[in-house]
Amino acid sequence: MPGLPPPTTTSNSVTASLNFLSPDLVPKPFSWLGTPPEGEPSTNIDPCPIDTLITDLREVDENDFGVDTAGFQVVRHESSHLGELETEEGKQNYFKETEELLLGILPKATRIKIFNSTIRKKKHDAPLTGTARTPENTGPVSRAHVDNTSLSGERRVWAEMGEEAEELSNGRCQIINVWRPLSHPAVDCPLAVMDYRTLDFDKDLRATDLILSNEGNRKGENFSVYSNPSQRWYYLSNQTPSEALVFKIYDSLVSPGVSRLTPHSAFVNPLAPADAKARQSIELRALVFY
């Protein structure tokens, strides 16, 4: 496969369990975000854990990875506002500096709109406390997935952009995720991303219903991921708050050699010390127009 760095096993590369979609599931997968109606299961997805090599990006050439090629890249960026997110002003300041970051690294992008943010502070193995979606009650997603399908990506443009949606949809539209730790390195449960160039788009993805109970049971759609031996997964060991992982969720441009999305998953790091702090992270999802 030309253009790919060779697979490596390095001192901080790990073999860890990633949860994929079982090939035995026949009906369309679904998952409730929030509390399902009484008597209904929260999901029909049974975890299919597979030990997977996850290569440390610090020990390969990061220049081999870009948002439009691999689907992701690491950006060194000191935020001035990570410590201000509990106030609305601080949150908006962080949004603004992230918009400027994206405009600086995405050639020809002309407009950014951040439409969603999630702060995760719950330890990966801690129980939920109630049903409120607070940062302390929101933990890592330990399932290989993509946040949007082509259909729900298109719908997001229309939902967010109102009267401008039709005109903007005539050009290239993307959804980009900017993920980083909040206050200390992500050690115990970091984020793994798949190199798009190793994905079989037609065979490795399956559309999955995402039902939002706190939005009137609105039905969205994301992708679940089947395991494939050809896939290559990566992470950034001891990722710090000054290192942003920028990755693609959706791209309206379908062109050979251009990534369309990035499968990703949190994973329990077997190299983490027993007393490692629980991961705390923030992710922003942004519409990008060209």
N, C-alpha and C positions, 0 to 999 in steps of 0.2 A: 504494500500500500504506500505509494510515493508520498513524500512530504511528512511522514510520521516519524517522531523520534522512536528509537528502539525501546522496547519494554525493559525496565531495569528493576532489580531488587537491591535496595540500598539500606543503610542502617536505620532510616526512619520510614522506609516503606513497610507496609503492614499487610498481613493477610487477616482480614476481618469479615465478619458476617454482615452481608447486606440482604435486606428483605426484598425479594422480587415477587412478581405476580406468578401464581401457580399456573402452569399450562393446562391443568385439569379443570380450571373454572370454566364452565360453559356459559351461563347467563352473563349479561353485561355486568361488570363490576360496579359496585356503588359504595359510597361511604357518606355518613352523615357528619356534618360539621356542627356540633351542638347536640342537643338531646333529641333522639328520634321519638316518634309517637309511641305511646305505651304498647308494649308487646311486639314492637318491630326491632330487628337487630340493627346495631349501629353500622354494620358493614357485612358484606358477604365475601370479603377478601381474607383468606387465611394466609398468614405469613409463609413465605417460601424462602427460608434463610439459606444462603449459599456463600461459602467462604470464597472471598474475592481478593485478589492482589490489588492494593491501592498504593500507587507510587507517590512518593513525596516530591512535590514540585520544586522543592529547594535543591534537589539533586539531579535535575534535568535542565535543559536550556529553556527558560521561560519564553524566549522569543519564538519558540515553536508553537506557542499557544496564543490565539487571538479570538476575540468574540466572533468574528466572521469566518474563522477556520475551524478551530476546535470547539467553538461555542462559548469559551470562557477565557479570562485572563486575570492575572493578579496586578493590582494597581497600588503602588505605594502612595499613601495620601494621609497627611496629618489632619484630622478633623478638629475644628475649633469649637464644635458644638455637641460632641457626644455626651458631655456631662450636663447638658441643659435640657434633656429630652422630657423631663417631667413637667416642663412648662410649655404652653402652646407656642410662645415666641421662640423658645429654644428649638422646638420641633420644626417650626417653619424655617428657622435659620439652617438647620441641618438639611432639610429638603433643598433649600436654595444652593448650598454648597455642593450637594450631590448632583443637582442639575448641572452646575458648572463643571464638575468632574466629568460627567458623561459627555457634555458638549466638547470637552477637551480631548477625549479618547476615541470618540466615534466620528470618523471623517464624514463630512457632508451632512451630519445631523443639524437640523435647523430649529427644532423645537422639542422640549421635554415637558412632560406632565407626570409628576409623581401622584399616583392615585391610591396607594396602599402602603402601609408599613406594619411590621410585626416585631415586637420585642419578645424574646424568649428567655425566661429566667428559671424555669422549672428544671430540676435535675432529671435526666433521662429516665431514671428508674423510680422517681418519686411518685406517689399516688396523687391523683387529682383531688383538689379540695373544693367541692361544689362544682357548679357548671359555668361560673363566670369566666370569660376569656381575658383574664388579667395576665400581665407578663409573668407573674409568679405562678400562674396556673397554665402557662403555655410552654411546652417543652419542644425538644427537637423532633422532627418528623423522620422516623427511622424506617422509611419505605422508599424504594427507588420510584421516582415519579417526575413528571413535568407539570408545572402549575396550570398550563393552558394547552388545549388542542388548537388546531387551526380554526375550528368553528368558534370556540369560546374566545380565542384571541380577537377574531373579527368582531364578535359581539362586544368585547370590552371597549374597543374604539368607539362604537356607537353609544355605549352606555355612558362613557366619560366625556365625549366631545360634543354632544348635543347637535346644534345646527351646523357645526363645522364638520361633523363626522363624514358626510358624503364626500365633500371635497378632499378631506385628508385621506380618505380611503382610496382615492385615485392614485396616491403616491405610495411610497414604501412606508410601512408601519412596523414597529417592533415593540415587544415588551421585554425589558431588561431588569434583572434583579441585581441589586448591589447589597452584598452580605458582608458583615464584619462583626468581630467580637466587640462588646461594649466597653469593658474595663480591664480585662486581663486575658491572656492568651487562651484560645480554645484548645484544650488538651483532652479532656475526658470524652467529649462527643463532638468531634469536628465534622465538617461538611465535605463529602466526597462528590466529585463531578465527573461525568463521563465525557471523553473526547468524542465529539459528534462524528468525527471521521471513522470511528469504529462502530457506529450504530447502523443496524439494518432498519431503516425508517419504516419499511412496510411490514417487517416481521417482529420487531422488538417492542413495539408500542401498542397499547390497547386503550381506547377511549373509555373513561370511567366517569360515572355520574357522581357529582359532588353536591349534596343536598344541604342547604343552609337553613337550619331550623330557626335561627334568629332573624332571618329575612323572609319570613312567610313561606318557608320550605321551597325557596327559589332553587332551581336546579342549574348548576353549572357543570363544567366538564373539564377534566384533566386527563393526563396520560398516566397509566400504570406501565411498568417496564418488565418485560421478560428478560431473563438472563441469557447471555449468548457468550460463548468462549472467546469470540473475537473482540468483545468490548474491552476497553482500557479505562480504568478509573484512577483518579488523582485526588490528592488533598494537599494542603499547605500545613506542614507540621508546625505546631506552636504559633499558629496565626495570631497576630496582634491586632489591636484596634487601628493601627496605622497601615494595615494591609487589607485592602478591599478586594473581595472576590466578585468580579463582575461577570455575569453570565446571562445568556439569552434564553428567554422563555418562549418567544414567538417571533416569527418574521414572515411578513406577507410576501417577501421576495422568495421565489422558488427558482434557484439557479444552481447548476452544477458547481461544486466546490465551495458553496456558501452554506454555512450552518443554519439550521432552522430553529434549533432548540437545544437545551442541555438537560439531560436526565441528571438527577442529583438525589442525595440521601445523606442524612446524618448516620454516623456509625459509632459504636462503642470502641474506643481506641485501646487495643490490648497493651500498648506501650505506656498508657497513662499511669502515673503512680496512684496508689490507693487513696491518698489524701488530696488528689487534684480537685481544684475548685470546679463547681458545676459551671458548665458553659453558659455564658450570657451573651446574647447576640441581637443584632438588629438587621432587618432586611427591608429594603425599599423596592417597590415594583414601579417601574416608570414606563409610560408610553413614549416612544421616540419616533419622530417624524422627519422625513427627508424631503 
